[in-house]
Amino acid sequence: MPKVTKSGKVKTDDLPSTLQRSDKKAQETYARTLDSAEEQYGDGERAHRTAYSALKHTHEKVGDHWEQKDSNGPSDEQAEGGRGTAKETAGGVDANASKEHLYEVAKKLEIPKRSTMSKKELVDAIQKANDRETRKARN
């Protein structure tokens, strides 16, 4: 089922909850890419992965929603390598961002002991905090 109407408006009620809480650009990026991917691949996991991949190039997950990144580009090693890559995804965390940026996201999410964490530890902690915030928002 298309996520964008014929007039170009996003059907926000049909979007995942994290996108319903995100800005219009995030919603449009995901919805338009999903519609296009479903035309090409059919309604299924591949179409949704394609839509999330496009979203992760322009946005990062912060808590229970998506925020626009300072600069576009792949968010982790999986996104850099494309479909044939067997790397783990960072779940929407911009793992390619600077440690300073990750620290600021961790600060926003009130992650304890963030000042002593390595870049990888910050990515993991942000991913866990995002999952927690998303679960809370659903309840």
N, C-alpha and C positions, 0 to 999 in steps of 0.2 A: 504494500500500500504506500503510495507516494507520501513523503513528509513535507512536500511543498505544494501549495495549491497552484492552479493554472495561472492565477494572478501573481504568483511569486511569493506569497506569504507562507511562512513556516508554520506547520501545525504543531505548536509547542506541546500540546497534550500527548502527542505520539512520540515525543522524544524521551530518552532516558532521564531519570530524575536529576542527575548531576547537570545535564544540559538545560533542563527547565529552570534551574537556578543560576544559569550563566547568561552572559550578555548576548545580544542579538547576533553579533558577528560569529560567535562560537556556534550558536544554534544554526545559523545559515550555512556555515562551513560544513558541519556534520550532515545536515538535512540534504543539501544539494549534492554532496558527494555520495551519500547513501542512495539517493534516487538514481544517480548516474551508475553507481556500482551495481545496483539491483537490475538495471536494464542490461548491463553487460554480463553479470555473473548469476543473476537470479537472486531470490530472497533467501539469504542464508548467512552463515558465519563469515564467508569471504567478503561479502558486501559490507558487513558491519566492521570487520577489521580494516577494510579500505577506508571507510568513513572516519574511524578513530585515528588512523594513520595520518590522514589529511588534517584532522583537528590538532593532533600533537605537533604538527609542523608550525602552527600559528598560536597555539594555546598550551598552557600547562595546568594540571590539576592542582588546586590549592584548597585544601579542606574538602568541602562538599560541592564545589563548583569548578568551572574552568575560567582561567584568566588569560588575557592576551600576553604573549611573550614580548620581550623587548625587541627581539629579532627572530625572524622566521628561520626554521631549519629543523633537522631531525632532533628528537628529544633524547634518544638513547642509542646504544649500539645496534639494537634490533632495527630501528627505523633507518639508521645509516646504511645497513646492509641490504635492506629490502626483503622481499618475500622469501628468498631462499636462505636467509640468515637464521641460524639456530640459537641466537643470543636471547637472553631474557629481556623482557620489556620492563621498564621502570614504572609502569602503570599510570602514565600521565605526568610523572615527575620529570622535569627537564634536567635529566642527568648530565647533559652536555653543558649546562650553565656553569658559571664560575662558582667556586666555593663560597664566595661572598654573597652571591645571589641566593644560593641554597641556604646559607645562614639566615638571610633576611626572611625567606619563606618559613624556615623553622621558627624564627622569632615570632612571626605573625601567627603561627599555629601553636605557640607557647610550648615548644618541645624543650623539656628540661635537659641540661648538660650539653646543649648544642655547641657551646664554645670549645668544648674539648673533642668534638667529633671530627673524624676525617670526612672527606667528600663523600665516599661511599656510605659511611655511617649516616650522614645527613640525608642522602637519597633514601636509604632504607627507613629512617625515622619519619621522613616526610610521607613516604608511601603508606606506612602504618597509620600515621595521623590522618591522612586523607581517607583511608578506609574506615577509620573510627568515625570521623565526621560525617561521611556518607551514610553509614549505618544509623547514626543518631538522627540525621535529617529525614530518613525514611520512616522512623518511628513516630 
